[in-house]
Amino acid sequence: MADLDDIIRLAGINEFKGFQPYNIENISITGTEKRKIEKEKNIKPGDKEWFKLWFSLPGMTGANFRGRKK
């Protein structure tokens, strides 16, 4: 049972650490910005750059889209 207790403790289950603030992101604004970048850089859906633009997670990974290299 000690192993199970360690797993529960390490997973943070049943430990209240206070309320965590969360940011509400307006997906309309984000989508509009990405579509504008798409048009400026002439990126088509399905391109490698398109996936980087739409599926990078700057808030989590710090990844920034730079666009195509010419």
C-alpha positions as CSV (number, residue, x, y, z in Angstrom):
1,M,0.0,0.0,0.0
2,A,2.9,2.3,0.5
3,D,3.6,2.4,-3.2
4,L,0.0,3.4,-3.9
5,D,0.3,6.2,-1.3
6,D,3.5,7.4,-3.0
7,I,1.9,7.4,-6.4
8,I,-1.1,9.4,-5.1
9,R,1.1,11.9,-3.4
10,L,3.4,12.4,-6.4
11,A,0.3,12.8,-8.7
12,G,-0.9,15.6,-6.5
13,I,-4.3,13.9,-5.9
14,N,-6.2,15.1,-2.8
15,E,-3.8,18.0,-2.3
16,F,-5.5,21.4,-2.6
17,K,-2.9,24.0,-3.6
18,G,-5.2,26.9,-3.9
19,F,-7.1,28.2,-6.9
20,Q,-5.2,28.5,-10.1
21,P,-5.9,31.5,-12.4
22,Y,-6.8,30.7,-15.9
23,N,-6.8,32.9,-19.0
24,I,-9.8,32.9,-21.3
25,E,-8.6,33.3,-24.9
26,N,-11.0,34.7,-27.5
27,I,-10.7,32.1,-30.3
28,S,-12.2,34.5,-32.8
29,I,-9.4,37.0,-32.3
30,T,-6.8,34.3,-32.4
31,G,-8.2,32.7,-35.5
32,T,-8.5,36.0,-37.3
33,E,-4.8,36.8,-36.6
34,K,-3.7,33.4,-37.9
35,R,-5.8,33.8,-41.0
36,K,-4.2,37.2,-41.6
37,I,-0.7,35.7,-41.3
38,E,-1.8,32.9,-43.7
39,K,-2.8,35.4,-46.3
40,E,0.3,37.6,-45.9
41,K,2.7,34.6,-46.2
42,N,0.7,32.8,-48.9
43,I,0.3,29.6,-46.8
44,K,-2.2,27.0,-48.0
45,P,-4.0,24.5,-45.7
46,G,-2.1,21.3,-45.5
47,D,1.3,22.8,-46.0
48,K,4.0,22.2,-43.4
49,E,4.0,25.9,-42.5
50,W,0.2,25.8,-42.1
51,F,0.4,23.1,-39.4
52,K,3.1,25.0,-37.6
53,L,1.0,28.2,-37.7
54,W,-2.2,26.6,-36.5
55,F,-1.0,23.9,-34.1
56,S,1.9,25.5,-32.3
57,L,1.3,26.3,-28.7
58,P,3.1,29.5,-27.8
59,G,1.5,29.7,-24.3
60,M,2.8,26.2,-23.5
61,T,6.0,25.7,-25.5
62,G,7.0,29.2,-26.3
63,A,7.0,28.2,-30.0
64,N,6.6,31.2,-32.4
65,F,5.7,30.9,-36.1
66,R,8.1,32.8,-38.3
67,G,6.8,31.9,-41.7
68,R,8.3,30.6,-44.8
69,K,11.9,31.0,-45.7
70,K,12.3,32.5,-49.1
